[in-house]
Amino acid sequence: MKKAISLLLSLFIICSLFASCGIGTPADETGRLKIVTTVFPEYDWIKNILGEQSNNVDLTLLLDNGVDLHSYRPTADDMVKISTCDMFVYVGGESDSWVADALKQAVNKDMVVINLLEALGDKVKAEEIKEGMEADHDHDHGHEETEEADIKDRSLAEFNGEWKSILPFLNSGELDEYVAHEAEEDGEPVDEIKAELAGKWACKATKVSVDGSSISFTFEDGSVETAQYTYAGYSTKTDEDGDITSVRYQFETSSETAPKYVQFNDHAHEPSDEIEHFHIYFGSESFDALNNSESNPFFVSETSAAQDVLDELMEGHREENDEHVWLSLKNAALLCEHICEKLGGLDPANKTVYEQNTASYIEKLTALDSQYKSAVKGATVKTLVFCDRFPFRYLVDDYGLDYFAAFAGCSAESEASFETITFLAGKLKSLGARNVVVLEGGSKKIAETVIKTSGLEGVGIITLNSLQSVTSADVENGADYLSIMTENLENLKTLLK
C-alpha cells in the first residue's frame, strides 16, 4: 500500500509539473518565498511573523475548506505545492502519516521542514483516554470475524515481489521495543520473550521471491530453489470455539528439489493488492503437516527497513501524541519563536523584521494567557463536561482544569453509547455544572441527550473552537488565531461559573 501511494504521488507531481505554468517555480526566480502550512494556526502565526513582508511571500493554507486534520488527504495540486515550496510546516502526528511520502517526492531538496511536535520536544503530551470515554473503533486492531462464505480463492501472483524474513531484525536488537512490549504484556522476562519470538519466526529460507506462478527460496546456506506452483485451495485455522482465526492459501509443485507444499497467510481472506507482510509455511510432507507446525515465519518486503517493521508490530500499542498543540498559548509562543528562527535562516535580509514581529505577537499571546489564568483563578467550576471529542488537553493542563468527555481528541466516533451518555449525565449532576461543551461545527445531539438523561433543567450548551476547520472564507472575513482564542476565553468564562 505504501509503495502504491508513493508511486501515485510521484505521478501526480510529475503530471502536475508538466501541466502547470508557473507552479513549482523556485523562489529565486520569482523573488517570492513559498511557504505551505497544513492547519490554520500555523498559517496565521506565520502571517503575523511576516507582517508587511506577507506581500513578498506566497503563503498557502492546505486545510482551507473546513476539512479537519484527521480526515484530510492531499490533492495532486497540494502535493505539487509541497514539493516545490521553500518552507513546509505541519503538525507531525498520526494524522500526518501522508507527509513522509510527500517529502520523498520533494523537488526542492533545500526545503525547510518544520514539524510542530518535534519542535516542542518533551512538551508534547500523549493523547489521553479518560474514564467514561467511548472506545474508538478506529484504533481497534483485533481480527474481524470471518465466515466460510466470506473466503475467496486467490492467485499466487498477488504475492509477487521480493520478500525477506524479519528474524535478522530481531537478532540485531532493532525490534527490542516490541520485545519489551510483549514481555510487559505477558509478565515474562525479556530474554524469554525474545527467544520465543526467535523460535516462532525461525525459517529455513531467508528470502522468498514470487513472480507469477514461480516461487524462489533463498536458504540460509545461500542455495536457491525455484519452481512453478499451482493453486491448491485454502485451509483455515480455528480457535477452540470453532471460529476461523486465519486463512492459509495453498500452492503445490511437482518439482523434486523445491518445497512441494507452500502456504501463505497475510491475514486476508479475499483477493488483495495491498499486501504489506505475510507468514509463509513450506515443506515436502503435506499441507496437514504445515497446518500443525508451531512456527510462524514472518516475511516483509525486501525494501522494508527495521523501523518500518517495528512500526507495524507496534501499531495500536504505542501511545499516540495529542496533535492539538496549538490550543496552548504557551505552545504557540514557543512555536512562533521556532518558526521565526527558521524563517530568518531562509531569508536573512528580513531576519530582524521577523524577530521584531514575533516579539510583538508573543506579547499578545502572553497577555491573553494572563487573561485565561485570571478567569480560571476566580472560577466556581473547574471541571468541564465535553459532549463531543476532546482536543483541549493542552489548554486545560495549562490552567489546572479537569474534564470528562465522550471521545478522545482524535477519535473518529460520532455516536455515543448508552454507558457514555449515562456516565456524562451522572458527572453533570455530581459536579453541579450549568453547561456542557461541544466543538465548532458539530452536532449537539449528544449534548442534548446527556442533558435530558441528567434530568436537570436550564443546562446550556457552549461551543469551544478547536481551530481545526477554519476555512479560507473565514480568513477573508477576518478570522485569526488570537480572536478565536479570545472568543474561547469568553465562552470558557461562562463554563466556569
N, C-alpha and C positions, 0 to 999 in steps of 0.2 A: 504493500500500500504506500509506504513512504517513497519507494522508488517511483511509483506511478505518479504520485503528487509532484515529486521533484521534476520528473520529465515534463509533465503538463505545465508546470511553472516556467520551465525553460522555453517551451514552445510559445507560451503566452508572451513572454518577454521579447523573444526574437521576432515574432509576428508583429507585435505592437510597435517595436522599434522601427521596423521597415515601413509599417503603415502610418506612423505618426510623423508629422512635420513639426519640428521644434521640441517635441517631448524628448527628454533624455539628453538635451544639450548641456554639457558641463558648465559649471558656474563661471569658469574662467573665460568662456566665450560669450556669455550673456551679461556678465558683470553682476549677476544676482545669485546669492546663495539660495540653495533649495533645501528646505527643511521639511521633513514629513513626521507627523505625530499621529499616534493611534487614537488617544482619548482626549476629550475636551480640556481637562485641567492642564495637560502638557501644552496644548495649543495656546491656551490663554496665558499661562506663565511665560511662555516664550514671547508672546506679543508684548507683554509688559517689560520683559528684559530688553527686547529690541527697541521699544519706544518709537522714536521717529525713524529709526533705521528699518522699520517694518516695510517701508516703501521700496527698500532695496533688497528685500528677501521674498522669495516665493515660498510661503508657509502653507502647508496642507494639513487639514484635519481629515483623517480617513473615515472615522466613525461619525459621519456628519448627517446621517439620515434617521436617527432615532434607534438604530440597532445597537444593543449594548455589547460590552466587551466579550461576554460569554457566548454570544451567538454569531459574532462577526466572522466572516470569511472574506479574504481579499479578492477583488476582481482582477482581471488581467491588467486593467489600467492602473489599479492600485500597485500591482507588482512592478510595473514599469516605473512608477514614481519612486518607489522604494529603491529599486535597482540603481537609479541614476542620481539619487539625491546626495547632498553633501553631509547632512546630518539626519539620522533616524532615531526617534525617541519612542520607546514602547514600555509597557509595564513589566513584562518578563515573567508572568505567572503561567499557570496551566492553560489559560485561555489563549495565550500567545504561542502555542506549540507550533503554529504555522510559520513563525518568524525564522526559525533555523533554516528551513528550505528557501525562504525568500532571500536571506542573506547570502546563501551559497550561490545564488544567481546574480549577485550584485555586479553591475558593470563598473561602478566606481569603487575601486579597491581601497581608496583612501577615505571612504565614508567614516564619519564619526558616529558611533553607535552608542546610545545611552539606554541602559536597562535600569529602570527605576528601582527594582528590588535589589539589584547588585549595588546600586549607588547607596542605598540605605543600609546595606550590610546587616548587622545584628539587630537593627531596629525593626526588621521585618517580623511580623507575627504570624504564627500558624493559624489557619482557619479553625475556628473553634466550633466544636459540636457540643452544644449545651443541653442540659436536661430539658425535655419536652419538645425538642426539635424533631420535625418529621424526617424520617430516613430518606436519603437521596438515592433513588433507584439508579441514577446515572453512575453512581460510584459503587454499585453492586457488581462485583466481578465473579459471582458464582455462576455455575453452569446452568443453562436453561434446560428444562426437562425435555427430553427427546422421545418421540413416539416412533414406533417402527414405520408407520405410514409416512413419516417425515423424511426418512432416509432415501437419498437418491444415489444412483450409480455415478461414478466419476472416472475420469481418464488419468493415466499416468502423466500425460503432458501438462496437467495442472501443476505438477511439482517440478516443472522444468527449472533448471538453474544449477548453480554450484553451491553446495551446502557443506557446512563443517560442524564438527562436534563442539559443544561448549565446554567439554571437560578440561581442555588446556587452560581456559579462563579460571575455572575453579581451582586447579592445581597451582596456578600462579598467584592466587590470592586476590584476583581482581573482582571476585564475586563475594568477598568476605562480608560485605554489608548484608547481602541476602542470607548468608550462612548464619550471621549473628541474629538476624530477624527470626529465622526458623528455630534457632536454639532457644530464643526467648519465648517464642510461641509454644514450643514443646516442653520447655522446662528441662532441657538436656544440655550437657556440655557442648561447647562449640566444636571441639575436635571430633566428638562422636557424630555430630550432625554432618560435618564436612566429610567424614569417612563414609557415612551413609549415602550422601549425595554422590560421592565418587563411585560407589558401587552401583547406585541406581542409574547413573549416566554412562557407565562403562560401555564401551563398544569396540569391537574388533576393527571397525573402519573409522578412520579419522575424517574422511571426506566422502561425499556422495554426489555424483553428477547425474542429472536426469536430462535427457534430450529426446523428446517424443516418446517412443516406446523403448528407449535404451536407458539402462542404468549402469554406471561405472562406480565401482567401490575401490577406494584407495585405502589399503590396510596399514597397520602400524609399522610393518616392515618395509613399506614403500611399494609393495606389489599392487598391481591394479587388475581387477577382473571386470569385464564388460559383457553384457548380454542383452538380448531382446526379450522383453517381458510382455505377457498378455494379461488382460484383466480377469480376475477370478472372483469377482463379487466382493462382499464385505462381511465382516463379523462384528458382533457387538460385545461389549463388556457390560455387565450389570452388577448392581450392588445387592446386598442381602435382601432388599425388598423387591428385587426383580426390575428395578428402574434402570434404564440404559444410561450408563455414565460416559461411554465413549464408543466411537465407531472406527474400526480399522479397515482401510481399503487394501485389498489383496491383489498381488500380481505374482505370476509364476513364469519360469523359463524351462526350456529343455536342455539348457547348457549343462555340460558335465563339470565345469570348473567354477562358475559363478554361483552364488547362493541361489537355491532353487525356489525358495519361497520368501516373499517380501511383503511387509505390511507398513502402511503409512497412517499416522493419526495426527491430524492438525487441529483437532477439536471441532471440526466442521462435519456436517452430515449431508451436504449437497455441494454441487459444483461451486468453485470459488476461484477468483483471480487475485486474491489478497492474502496469500499465504506468507506469514512472517516467520514461522518456525514449524517444525514437525517432529514427531517421535517416530523412529523407524526400528523395525524388528525384522531380522532376516536369518535364514538358516536353511539347511537341506533336509531336515527331518519331516516336518509337516506344519501346516498352519495351526493345528491344535497345540503343537509344542511351543510355537511362538506366543499363542494366547496365554499359556501357562507360565511364561517366563516372568521373573520378578524384576528384570531390568527394564529401564525406560529411557533409552538413548535419546538425547536432546540435540537437534541439529538446527542451525540458523544459516542465513545467507552468508556466503563466503566473504562478503564485504562488511559484515557486521563487526563493529568494534566491541570491546568488552563493556564499555559504558552503555551501548545500545542493549546488550543482553541484560545487564544489571537493571536498567530502567524498565525493561519488560518484566523481569522477575519481580521487581518491587512495585509494579503498578497496583495501585489500590492499597498499598501498605505504608507508604510514606505520608507524613503529614503534608497537606498542601498549604502553601503560603497564602495568606489573605492578600488578595491583589489590590484592595481598595485603599492604597496608601495615601491617596490624595485627600481623604476625608480627615486627615490630621493637619491642622495648620502648622504644627511644628515640623512635620514631614515636608510640607510644602516649602517652608523656608529653606530647609536643608537641600531639597532637590533643586530649588531655584539657584542656589549658590553653585551646585554641581553643574547645572546646565550652563550657567554664566561662564564658569571656568572653561568648559569645553568649547563654548561659542567664541570666547576670547582667543583660544588657541587656533580656531578655524579662521577667525577674522581679526588678526592682531591690530589692524588700523583702528578698529572701533572698540577695542577691549575696555578702555576707560569708560566709554559711554555705557557699555553693558554693565559694568561694575556699579556705576552710579545709579542706573535704573533699577538694578537688582536690590541695592541697599534701600532705595526709596520704597520699593514694593514690599520688601521684608518688614519695613517699619509698619506698613498697613496690615500685614499678616499678624504681626506681633500685637498690634493694637486690638485686632479682632479676637485674637487668642485671649487677651486680658478680659475682654467683654464676656467671653464664654466662661472664664474662671469665676467672674463676679456673679454671673447668672446661676451657676451651679452652687456657689458658696451659700447663697441665701435660699436655696431650694427646699421645698417641703417634701417633694417626691424625688427620689434619686434612682428609681428603677423603672425602666421603660418596657412596655409590652408591645412588641412588634408582631402584627398580624400579617406578616409578609416575610420576604427574605431579609437577612440582617447583614448589610455591608458596612456597618458603622463601628466595628470593633475598635479601630484606631481612635475614633473620636471619643467613645465612652471611656476608653482606657486613659486618654489624655486628661480627663476631668473627673475620674473616680466614680463614674456612673456604673450601674449594673443593668441587666436586661434579661428578658426572655423573648424567644422568637419562634415563629412557625418553621422557618427554614434557615439554613446556613446561607452566607452571603453569595456563594457561587452555585447554589442549588438550582436545578432546572425544574424542580417540583412547583406545581401551581395549585394542587388540590390537597387540602389538609385532612388528615384522618379524624375520626371521632375522638381518639385519645388526645391528639394535639389540640383540638378545639376545646375539649373539657379541661385540659391542663392549663391553657392560657386563660380560660374563663375563671378558673379557680385562682390563678395568680392575680387577675384583675380585681377580684373580690378581696383577697387577703391583703393586697397592697393598698387598697383604697384609692387606686388610680382613677382619675376622672376622664382620661383619654387613652386611646390606643394609637399605634403608629402604622402607617402604610407608606410605601415608596411612591415616587412620582410616576404617573402614567399607568399604575397598576389597578387591579380590581379591588374594590372594597368589600367583596363578598365574604371573605374570611373574617374580616374585622366585624362586619355586621352580624355574622353568625356567632362569633365569640361574645359580643356584647349581649346578644339575645340569650345565649346559653347562660351567661352570668346572672341574668335576671335583674341587672342594675339599670336604673333609669338615668337619662341625661349624660351618658358617656359619649364623648366626642371622638371623631376620627381625624387625626392630624397627619399631614404629609411632610416627610423629610425628603429632600432631594439628594440622591446619591451621585449626581452629576455624570451618570453613565449613559444617558440618552439625550444629551443636548444636541440639537440639530443646527445645521448651517443657518436655517431661518431664525433660530433663537439667537445665534451670534449676530446676525444682521439687525435684529431687534434690540441689541444691546446687552444680551446675557454675558456675564463674566463670572469668573471664579469667586471673587470677593462678594459680589452682590448675592449670589446663590447661597454662599456660606453665611452671609448676614441674614438672609431670609430663613435659613435653617435655624439660626440662633433665636430669632423671634418666635418660631414655632416651638423650639425647644423650651423656651420660657413658659409657654402655655402648658407643655407636657410636665414641667417640673412644679407646677402649682399644686 
